[in-house]
Amino acid sequence: MSTPLIPATILTGFLGSGKTTLLKRVLSEAHGSRIAVIENEFGEENIDNDILVQERGEQIVQMSNGCICCTIRDDLRATLADLAGRRRSGELMFDRVIIETTGVADPGPVAQTFFMDDEVASQYLLDSVITLVDAVHAPQQLDTRLEAQRQVGFADRIFISKAELADADALAALRQRLTRMNPRAAQRVVHFGEVPLADVLDLRGFNLNARLDIDPDFLKDEEHEHAHDHDHGHDHDCGHDHAPGEACNHPHHHHHDDDVKSFVFRSERAFDPARLEDFLGAIVQVYGPRMLRYKGVLNMHGFERKVVFQGVHQLMGSDLAGAWGPQETRQSKLVFIGIDLPRDIIEQGLVKSLVG
């Protein structure tokens, strides 16, 4: 019988967004779970030193509530492998890992560590990427810092902090902007880190090559946002030719021209598995570094069940999900989130990968 994988959560967000406040809330909760925390650095902005008790060695710190904390002095891969080794030997006891990144970190390389390294992949399951966004300062940060945009693009869930300090109209505009950048990440306003643990742990939002339960309405917020966009006087005719069944989803002009953008591809025609695999393989070779997250439910020719597909950068995974319902429309829906992705090229390639 194989040993269950250790779930890992990446906690990211720009400087001052409230990562440490949320982390302290999670660690102090009476959840009965022993958590190992990996931090990029220690300092005043991170876990308060008065709740830490130094264990032997510089890297591992035993916290007063039984949690383990360690700084990344070495490569993240080595740190994760070291923790797993100590756990196997009985030296350390923990049930899950939370990685708190620095405020200016790109979470991409952190996430890739869980799939690129065989030793880490055999020990850990990347559960989700949670991004905190400061409602007051986020608009300027998103305007000027690509790291802040990437943190939003990678998120499985977005927590908006300090909303009580923001103007209501500004908060609404920020939420719409975040939805345009990443329509697949659920948003929640949080106050001083008070978040139900069910919204933080065991989300199963970042499983590659794993059986997933996919919400068929996971793009409904994106669709709602487009309905609002049309009220702004945009031309409904996008000027592009589409094959039958392909929706026109070309981006509208917004106040903020973010580098990180999202778009959605839909079709009721089935994909040819071989053609789609060849096309996606070619695309990620060229544009992989700019493809932050991509995910979807696919209608594949020859398959009676849904195919769940998702990826990060050059890493892709797919698996069979549940059967299509008797009254359910067999429609493929894919969302792509990335940095200046060539939307027309990707859409044309997807259309050419369809059957018929």
Secondary structure, DSSP 4 states (H G I P E B T S, - for coil): -PPPPEEEEEEEESTTSSHHHHHHHHHHS-----EEEEES--STTSS-GGGEEE-SSSSEEEETTS-EEEE-SS-HHHHHHHHHHHHHHTSS--SEEEEEPPTT--HHHHHHHHHH-HHHHTTEEEEEEEEEEETTTHHHHHHH-HHHHHHHHH-SEEEEE-GGGS-HHHHHHHHHHHHHH-TTSEEEE-STT---GGGTSS---S-SSS-----TTTTHHHHHHHHHHGGG---S--S----TT----PPPP-S---SEEEEEEEESSPBPHHHHHHHHHHHHHHHGGGEEEEEEEE-BTT-SEEEEEEEETTEEEEEEEEEPPTT----EEEEEEEES--HHHHHHHHHHTB--
